[in-house]
Amino acid sequence: MSGSKQYNNMKKWRGFFLSQHIEQLEKVEDDWKEMMSEELVYQVLNSAMQNRSILAIQLYSSNMSPDPYIVGRIAGVEGDLLHVQTDEGIQVVELEEIRYVEERAFQKWYES
């Protein structure tokens, strides 16, 4: 097999694995999580920054059901604003709007 064809096949497989992983991360439960204390939210955020982990953030909402999680990595912090890199781009979140946050460990697509 030529080097170029082999490389293209590897890219296809990586793309498949990546799309399966993203699909897992985007699964959203349709219930409210238990509200976390400000201190616990900061502990999770601090751990995620140190580990470069993916976060799932649930915000306060006036809706009867929660909005979808904001899923991504922390790109930066500016005062009370958290900049989260998502698949759609940077989303800015006010720290006081965070109701619940969790670190998402890498889950292999075949373990779901």
C-alpha positions in Angstrom: 0.0 0.0 0.0 1.4 3.4 -0.9 2.3 5.8 1.9 -0.4 8.3 0.8 -3.2 5.8 0.7 -2.2 4.3 4.1 -2.2 7.8 5.5 -5.7 8.6 4.1 -7.0 5.3 5.6 -5.5 6.2 9.0 -7.2 9.6 8.8 -10.6 7.9 8.1 -10.3 5.7 11.1 -9.2 8.5 13.4 -12.2 10.5 12.1 -14.5 7.6 12.9 -13.1 7.3 16.4 -13.3 11.0 17.0 -16.9 11.3 15.8 -17.9 8.4 18.1 -16.1 10.1 21.1 -17.8 13.4 20.4 -21.2 11.6 20.2 -20.6 10.2 23.6 -19.7 13.5 25.1 -22.8 15.2 23.7 -25.2 12.8 25.3 -27.3 15.0 27.6 -29.4 13.9 30.4 -32.8 15.6 30.6 -32.9 16.1 34.3 -31.6 18.7 36.8 -28.4 17.7 38.6 -28.1 18.4 42.3 -27.0 22.0 42.8 -23.4 22.4 43.8 -21.9 24.8 46.3 -19.7 27.6 44.9 -16.7 26.0 46.6 -17.3 22.7 44.9 -17.8 24.3 41.5 -14.4 26.1 41.9 -12.7 22.8 42.9 -14.0 21.0 39.8 -13.0 23.9 37.6 -9.5 24.1 39.1 -9.0 20.3 38.6 -10.2 20.6 35.0 -7.8 23.4 34.3 -4.9 21.5 35.8 -5.8 18.3 33.9 -7.0 20.0 30.7 -10.2 17.9 31.1 -13.4 18.2 29.3 -16.2 19.7 31.3 -19.9 19.4 31.2 -21.6 22.5 32.6 -25.2 22.9 33.6 -26.4 26.5 34.1 -29.3 27.9 36.1 -32.3 28.3 33.8 -35.9 29.5 34.2 -37.1 26.7 31.9 -38.9 23.6 33.3 -36.1 21.4 32.0 -32.4 22.2 31.9 -30.7 23.6 28.8 -28.2 21.3 27.2 -24.8 21.0 28.9 -22.0 23.2 27.7 -19.3 20.6 26.9 -15.7 21.7 26.3 -12.4 22.7 27.8 -11.5 25.8 29.6 -9.8 28.2 27.2 -9.4 31.0 29.7 -10.6 32.9 32.7 -11.3 36.7 32.8 -12.5 38.0 36.1 -15.8 36.2 36.7 -16.1 34.9 33.2 -15.1 31.4 32.1 -14.2 31.0 28.4 -15.1 27.4 27.3 -13.9 26.0 24.0 -16.7 23.9 22.5 -17.2 22.3 19.1 -19.1 25.4 18.1 -16.4 27.8 19.3 -15.7 29.8 22.5 -18.7 30.2 24.8 -18.5 32.7 27.7 -20.0 31.6 31.0 -20.5 33.7 34.1 -19.2 31.7 37.1 -22.2 32.5 39.2 -24.5 31.0 36.5 -23.0 27.5 37.0 -25.4 25.2 38.8 -23.5 22.0 38.2 -20.2 21.0 36.6 -18.4 17.7 36.1 -15.2 16.6 34.6 -15.7 14.1 31.8 -13.2 11.4 31.6 -12.2 10.1 28.2 -14.6 7.2 27.5 -13.7 4.8 24.8 -16.5 4.6 22.2 -16.7 0.8 22.5 -17.4 0.9 26.2 -20.7 2.7 25.9 
